[in-house]
Amino acid sequence: MRRIAAILCSAAILASYPGIAALGQEPAIAIPVGAGVSGSSLYGQEDGWTGEDVQAAESAQTVDVQTAGDARAAVDVRASGDAQAVDVQTAGDARAAGDVRASGNAQAVDVQTSGDARAAGDVQTAGDAQAAPADQSQAAVQIAAPSAILMEASTGQVIYEKDADEKRSPASVTKVMTLILIFDALQSGKIQLTDEVVTSAHAKSMGGSQVFLEEGEKQTVETLIKCIVIASGNDASVAMAEYIAGSEDEFVRMMNERAASLGISNTHFVDCCGLTESPDHYTTARDIAIMSRELINKYPQIHNYSTIWMENITHVTKQGTKEFGLSNTNKLLKMATNFTVTGLKTGSTSIAKYCLSATAEKDGVRLIAAIMAAPDFKARFADAQTLLNYGYANCKLYEDKEHLPLPQMPVTGGVEDEVGLTYEGTFSYLSLKGEDLGAIEKKLVLLESVPAPVEPGQKAGVLEYSLGGKKLGEVNVLTNGSIREAGYMDYLKKLVGAWKLNRQ
């Protein structure tokens, strides 16, 4: 009788509160090509994961509640463990209230609203919701990953960081540097997108995430870029490394050299794809953001590839011709966000856990969220969303796209009396305090003259920017022409010319 009474009681509760039934359901996720299902867990083969390495189900609990129309959803969750993620999504005229109490090593809370939605609770939200001041970011943002950073791309300003200088294995996020070197080679003309690359036995032997290139198989540079960016192909990365540098070892040397040129000192590479388990292969969340910034700023065409969700390539081998599907490992591309996801690179191994360099854009503001060692694949994307939502709720970007007009600069002792001027780049300022950026003032400060000889690129002054009497920064003003120093004959010609002019 007690059992029958319990069943009847449970049925009555479910009928009265249908939202409860959803709490135990996993949200729908896309299964990429090459992924498998082991028991009740989805596991991808990125970077050498096996079913035994999967920690998604063991180390994270996810609650996903969706409401539509004029629905109202209330979530009261009390959970403990290594990590808890709470995700409440509302649409239409929905209103979501979250009361979250969690304990353990880390808690991730993500609330998204759209349309006329309003969110209430102990959760930071973006959009119409009021955001906490930027200087309270450490208290306002809760993420599960032990290391992370949020950076604005044009200025390089850090908006949020958490143990951002802790050295960790980056897994396939290593390929951000690999891609920088590939695009460096393209820019220099060393290689072309249409070049055909022959796969070596070494490249074919790569395990982990791969596109199953065969020894001797030919693919174009552009196809291999897609294989690296979309499917995180280790074999494609090694094939490109060998094509550019002759060997993977030489390419890795170039990677470390390029890292040093960016001024980062907490990064060291051992391979070009991140599959290694060597403790000498490491980077930090800050360095990932710096490398990602270099890639997207210098080579914005990377987004032509990093935003592709699925695409087919064609294998042509001795066994014949067959199609192979590439599926993007960056699931942020298909998640509901109030910003545009533009990339960039995922990574995961049993040592590195789950890593991500996520790039996004909204209203001209481009942000980079670097996540390292998240406990599971859902947490890395939830953490990235949390950081990006926080960033867009608190940031305003000023970019001076209309510089003050520049006069000619007087030249003393030269064969010409004046030289033209130009600006060195553009000025950007990221506001985290809600200032009125329309009140920014500009002041042109120039030298009275420059002495000959004059070479292009000599500093002739600055354009200063200030707000409320406080200087924000400046842009250099440079000479943009060459004027040699005048000699005896040059002065004689000037005197003769002036004499003839006076006689007329």
C-alpha positions in Angstrom: 0.0 0.0 0.0 2.9 2.4 0.8 4.3 1.8 -2.7 1.0 2.5 -4.4 0.5 5.6 -2.3 4.1 6.8 -3.3 3.4 6.2 -7.0 0.1 8.1 -6.8 1.8 11.0 -5.0 4.6 11.2 -7.5 2.1 11.3 -10.4 0.2 14.1 -8.7 3.3 16.1 -8.3 4.4 15.7 -11.9 0.9 16.6 -13.1 0.9 19.8 -11.0 4.6 20.8 -11.8 5.5 19.6 -15.3 8.8 21.6 -15.2 10.1 19.0 -12.7 10.1 16.3 -15.3 12.6 18.3 -17.4 15.2 18.5 -14.7 16.6 15.0 -15.4 16.7 15.5 -19.2 20.0 16.1 -21.1 19.8 19.0 -23.5 20.0 18.1 -27.2 23.6 18.2 -28.5 25.0 17.7 -32.0 27.1 14.6 -32.5 30.1 15.3 -34.7 31.5 13.0 -37.3 33.9 10.7 -35.6 32.1 10.8 -32.2 30.7 7.8 -30.4 28.3 7.0 -27.7 29.4 5.0 -24.8 26.7 4.0 -22.4 24.8 7.3 -21.6 27.8 9.5 -22.3 28.8 11.3 -25.5 32.5 11.3 -26.2 34.3 12.9 -29.1 37.7 11.7 -30.4 39.3 15.2 -30.2 42.9 15.0 -29.1 42.9 11.4 -28.2 40.0 11.1 -25.8 38.7 7.6 -25.2 35.5 6.5 -23.5 37.6 5.8 -20.3 38.7 9.5 -20.3 35.3 11.0 -20.4 34.5 13.0 -17.3 31.5 14.9 -18.5 28.9 12.8 -16.7 31.0 12.2 -13.5 32.2 15.8 -12.8 29.3 18.0 -13.8 25.6 18.3 -13.2 23.5 20.3 -15.6 20.0 21.7 -15.2 18.3 23.0 -18.3 14.9 24.6 -18.2 13.3 26.1 -21.3 10.1 28.1 -21.3 8.1 29.8 -24.1 5.1 32.0 -24.6 3.9 33.6 -21.4 5.5 30.9 -19.3 7.3 31.5 -16.0 10.0 29.1 -14.8 11.4 28.8 -11.3 14.4 26.8 -10.6 15.5 26.0 -7.0 18.7 23.9 -7.2 20.8 22.7 -4.3 23.8 20.6 -5.5 27.3 19.6 -4.5 30.2 18.0 -6.2 33.2 19.1 -8.4 31.1 21.4 -10.6 27.5 22.4 -11.1 26.1 24.3 -14.1 22.7 25.9 -14.2 21.3 27.1 -17.5 17.9 28.8 -17.7 16.7 29.9 -21.1 13.6 31.9 -21.8 11.9 33.2 -25.0 9.0 35.4 -26.0 7.5 37.1 -22.9 9.0 34.6 -20.6 10.3 35.4 -17.1 12.9 33.2 -15.4 13.7 33.3 -11.7 16.7 31.3 -10.5 17.4 30.5 -6.9 20.7 28.7 -7.0 22.6 27.4 -4.0 25.6 25.3 -4.8 28.6 23.9 -2.9 31.8 22.2 -4.0 35.0 23.2 -5.8 33.3 25.3 -8.5 30.0 26.5 -9.6 28.9 27.8 -13.0 25.7 29.7 -13.4 24.4 30.9 -16.8 21.2 32.7 -17.4 20.2 33.8 -20.8 17.2 35.9 -21.7 15.7 37.0 -25.1 12.8 38.9 -26.4 11.0 40.6 -23.5 12.6 38.3 -21.0 13.6 39.4 -17.6 15.8 37.4 -15.2 16.0 37.7 -11.5 18.1 35.9 -8.9 21.7 35.7 -7.8 22.9 35.6 -11.4 24.6 38.2 -13.6 22.8 38.7 -16.9 23.3 40.5 -20.2 20.9 42.5 -22.3 18.4 44.6 -20.5 19.5 43.4 -17.0 21.7 45.7 -14.9 25.3 44.5 -14.8 27.7 44.8 -11.8 30.5 47.3 -12.1 33.5 46.0 -13.9 35.8 46.3 -10.9 33.5 43.7 -9.2 34.0 41.1 -11.9 35.7 38.6 -9.7 32.6 38.5 -7.4 30.1 38.9 -10.3 31.4 36.1 -12.5 31.2 32.5 -11.5 32.9 29.9 -13.7 33.9 26.2 -13.2 37.2 26.4 -15.0 40.3 27.0 -12.8 41.9 29.3 -15.3 40.3 31.8 -17.7 40.5 35.3 -19.1 38.3 37.7 -21.0 40.1 40.2 -23.3 38.9 42.9 -25.7 40.5 42.3 -29.1 41.3 45.8 -30.4 42.8 47.2 -27.3 44.1 44.0 -25.6 42.5 45.2 -22.4 41.7 42.4 -19.8 38.1 42.6 -18.5 38.2 39.5 -16.3 40.8 37.0 -15.3 41.1 33.9 -13.0 44.5 32.4 -12.4 45.3 33.5 -16.0 49.0 32.9 -15.7 48.8 29.3 -14.4 50.8 27.1 -16.8 48.6 24.3 -18.2 48.4 21.9 -21.1 46.4 23.6 -23.9 45.5 20.4 -25.9 44.3 21.4 -29.5 44.2 25.1 -28.6 47.9 24.7 -29.5 46.7 25.0 -33.1 46.0 28.7 -32.7 49.8 29.2 -33.0 50.0 26.6 -35.8 47.4 28.7 -37.7 49.3 31.9 -37.1 52.3 30.4 -38.8 50.2 29.1 -41.7 48.8 32.5 -42.3 52.2 34.1 -41.9 53.4 31.9 -44.7 50.4 32.8 -46.9 51.0 36.5 -46.3 54.7 36.3 -47.2 53.9 34.4 -50.4 55.8 31.3 -49.3 52.7 29.2 -49.8 49.4 29.7 -51.6 45.9 28.5 -50.7 45.9 26.4 -53.9 49.2 24.6 -53.3 48.8 20.8 -53.0 50.3 19.2 -49.8 51.4 15.6 -49.8 50.6 13.7 -46.6 53.6 12.0 -45.1 53.7 8.7 -43.1 54.4 10.7 -40.0 51.3 13.0 -40.6 49.1 10.0 -41.3 50.2 8.3 -38.0 48.7 11.0 -35.8 46.1 9.8 -33.4 43.4 11.7 -31.6 41.1 14.0 -33.6 41.9 13.5 -37.3 40.5 13.7 -40.8 42.1 10.3 -41.8 44.5 11.5 -44.4 46.4 8.6 -46.1 50.1 8.5 -46.8 50.7 10.1 -50.2 47.2 11.8 -50.3 47.2 15.3 -51.7 45.0 18.1 -50.3 45.2 21.8 -50.9 46.4 24.3 -48.3 42.9 25.7 -48.0 41.4 22.3 -47.4 43.9 21.5 -44.7 43.2 24.8 -43.0 39.5 23.8 -42.9 40.5 20.4 -41.5 42.5 22.1 -38.7 40.0 24.8 -37.8 36.7 22.9 -38.2 37.6 19.3 -37.2 40.8 19.9 -35.2 42.7 17.5 -37.5 46.1 16.5 -36.0 47.1 14.8 -39.2 46.3 18.0 -41.2 48.3 20.1 -38.7 51.4 18.0 -39.1 51.0 17.9 -42.9 51.0 21.7 -43.0 53.9 21.9 -40.5 56.0 19.7 -42.7 55.0 21.6 -45.8 56.0 25.0 -44.4 59.1 24.1 -42.4 60.3 20.7 -43.8 59.7 18.9 -40.5 57.5 19.1 -37.5 60.5 19.8 -35.2 61.5 22.8 -37.2 58.0 24.1 -37.3 57.7 23.7 -33.5 60.9 25.8 -33.2 59.2 28.5 -35.3 56.2 28.3 -33.1 58.2 29.0 -30.0 60.1 31.8 -31.8 56.8 33.4 -32.9 55.4 33.1 -29.3 58.5 35.0 -28.0 57.9 37.7 -30.6 54.5 38.3 -29.1 56.1 38.9 -25.7 54.7 35.9 -24.0 57.0 34.0 -21.7 54.8 31.3 -20.1 54.3 29.3 -23.3 56.4 26.4 -24.7 55.4 24.0 -27.5 56.6 20.5 -28.1 54.3 19.6 -31.0 52.2 21.5 -33.5 48.8 19.9 -32.6 48.6 19.6 -28.8 48.4 15.8 -28.7 51.5 15.4 -26.6 51.4 14.5 -22.9 54.8 16.1 -22.3 54.9 18.4 -19.3 57.1 20.7 -21.4 54.1 21.6 -23.6 52.3 24.3 -21.8 50.7 27.8 -22.0 48.4 30.0 -20.0 44.9 31.5 -20.4 46.5 34.9 -20.9 48.9 33.7 -23.5 46.1 31.9 -25.4 44.2 35.2 -25.5 47.2 37.0 -26.8 47.8 34.4 -29.5 44.2 34.4 -30.4 44.2 38.2 -30.6 47.2 38.1 -33.0 45.4 35.6 -35.2 42.1 37.4 -35.5 43.5 40.9 -35.7 46.3 40.2 -38.2 44.3 37.6 -40.2 40.6 38.3 -39.8 40.0 35.9 -42.7 40.3 33.1 -40.2 36.7 33.7 -39.4 35.8 32.5 -42.9 36.8 29.1 -41.7 36.1 29.2 -37.9 32.4 29.9 -38.5 31.8 26.9 -40.8 29.6 24.4 -39.0 29.8 21.5 -41.4 31.6 20.9 -44.7 32.7 17.9 -46.8 36.1 17.2 -48.1 37.1 14.6 -50.7 39.7 11.9 -50.1 41.4 10.7 -53.3 43.6 7.7 -52.5 44.6 4.4 -54.0 41.4 3.0 -52.6 39.4 5.4 -54.6 37.4 8.6 -54.0 35.2 9.2 -51.0 33.5 12.1 -49.2 34.4 12.9 -45.6 32.3 15.2 -43.3 33.9 17.9 -41.2 31.9 18.9 -38.1 32.9 22.0 -36.1 34.1 21.1 -32.5 33.1 24.6 -31.3 29.5 24.0 -30.2 29.1 27.7 -29.2 28.4 28.3 -32.9 25.0 26.7 -32.5 24.1 27.9 -29.0 21.6 30.6 -28.4 23.5 33.8 -27.6 22.9 37.6 -27.8 26.2 38.0 -29.6 27.8 36.6 -32.8 30.2 33.7 -32.2 33.1 34.0 -34.6 35.4 31.2 -33.5 37.9 30.0 -32.5 39.5 26.7 -31.3 38.6 23.9 -28.9 40.9 21.4 -27.2 40.7 18.5 -24.8 42.9 15.7 -23.5 42.8 13.6 -20.4 45.7 15.9 -19.0 44.4 19.3 -20.3 40.8 18.5 -19.6 38.5 20.9 -21.7 40.0 24.1 -23.2 38.6 26.7 -25.5 39.5 30.0 -27.1 36.2 31.6 -28.0 35.8 34.8 -30.1 32.7 36.8 -30.5 31.4 40.2 -31.8 28.6 42.5 -30.9 28.0 46.1 -31.8 31.6 46.4 -33.1 33.1 45.0 -29.9 35.2 41.9 -30.3 35.9 39.8 -27.3 38.2 36.7 -26.6 37.4 34.3 -23.8 40.1 31.7 -23.1 39.1 28.8 -20.9 41.5 26.2 -19.6 41.0 22.9 -17.7 37.2 23.1 -17.5 35.9 19.9 -15.8 33.7 18.8 -18.8 32.8 19.8 -22.3 29.6 21.5 -21.3 31.4 23.6 -18.7 33.9 25.1 -21.1 31.1 26.4 -23.3 29.0 27.6 -20.4 32.0 29.4 -18.9 32.8 31.1 -22.3 29.1 32.2 -22.5 29.2 33.5 -19.0 32.4 35.6 -19.6 31.2 36.9 -23.0 27.8 37.8 -21.6 29.5 39.6 -18.7 31.8 41.4 -21.2 29.0 42.6 -23.5 26.9 43.8 -20.5 29.8 46.0 -19.2 31.9 47.1 -22.2 31.6 50.1 -24.5 34.2 50.6 -27.2 35.3 54.0 -28.5 37.1 53.9 -31.9 38.3 57.1 -33.6 37.6 56.5 -37.2 37.6 60.2 -38.2 41.0 61.7 -37.2 41.5 65.4 -37.2 42.9 66.7 -40.6 46.7 67.1 -40.6 48.6 70.1 -41.9 51.9 70.1 -43.8 54.9 70.0 -41.5 57.5 72.7 -42.0 61.0 71.4 -42.8 64.2 73.3 -42.0 67.4 72.9 -44.1 65.8 70.7 -46.7 65.4 70.8 -50.5 61.7 71.1 -49.8 60.1 73.4 -47.3 57.3 71.0 -46.2 56.5 67.3 -45.7 53.2 65.5 -45.4 52.0 63.8 -42.2 50.0 60.7 -41.4 48.6 58.9 -38.3 50.2 55.8 -36.9 47.1 53.5 -36.6 43.9 54.4 -34.9 42.9 55.0 -31.3 40.6 52.7 -29.3 39.4 52.9 -25.7 37.4 50.3 -23.8 35.1 51.7 -21.2 34.1 49.5 -18.3 32.6 52.3 -16.1 29.7 53.6 -18.3 31.4 56.9 -19.3 29.9 59.1 -21.9 32.2 58.3 -24.8 30.7 61.1 -26.8 32.5 63.6 -24.5 36.0 62.4 -25.5 38.1 65.3 -26.6 41.0 65.3 -29.1 44.0 67.6 -29.2 46.6 67.7 -32.0 50.1 68.5 -30.6 52.8 68.9 -33.3 56.4 70.0 -33.5 57.0 73.5 -34.9 59.2 72.0 -37.6 61.5 69.0 -38.4 65.1 69.3 -39.6 66.3 67.8 -42.8 67.0 65.1 -43.7 63.5 63.7 -43.2 62.6 60.0 -43.6 59.1 58.4 -43.7 57.9 57.4 -40.2 59.7 60.1 -38.2 57.6 61.2 -35.2 56.3 64.7 -35.7 53.7 64.9 -32.9 50.7 63.2 -31.3 46.9 63.3 -31.3 45.9 63.2 -27.6 42.5 61.9 -26.3 41.0 62.9 -23.0 37.8 62.5 -21.1 36.8 64.7 -18.2 40.3 66.2 -18.0 42.0 62.8 -17.8 44.2 61.6 -20.7 43.1 58.3 -22.2 45.9 57.9 -24.7 47.4 59.1 -27.9 48.2 58.2 -31.5 51.6 59.2 -33.0 51.7 61.6 -36.0 54.5 60.6 -38.5 56.1 62.0 -41.5 55.1 60.3 -44.7 57.7 61.5 -47.2 61.5 61.9 -47.7 63.3 65.2 -47.9 67.1 65.4 -48.2 69.2 68.0 -46.6 69.9 71.0 -48.8 73.5 71.6 -50.1 75.3 74.7 -51.4 73.9 74.3 -54.9 70.4 73.8 -53.6 70.6 77.1 -51.8 72.0 78.8 -54.9 69.1 77.5 -57.0 66.6 78.8 -54.4 68.3 82.2 -54.5 68.2 82.3 -58.3 64.5 81.2 -58.3 63.6 83.9 -55.8 65.5 86.6 -57.8 63.6 85.6 -61.0 60.3 85.7 -59.2 61.0 89.2 -57.8 61.9 90.5 -61.3 58.5 89.4 -62.8 
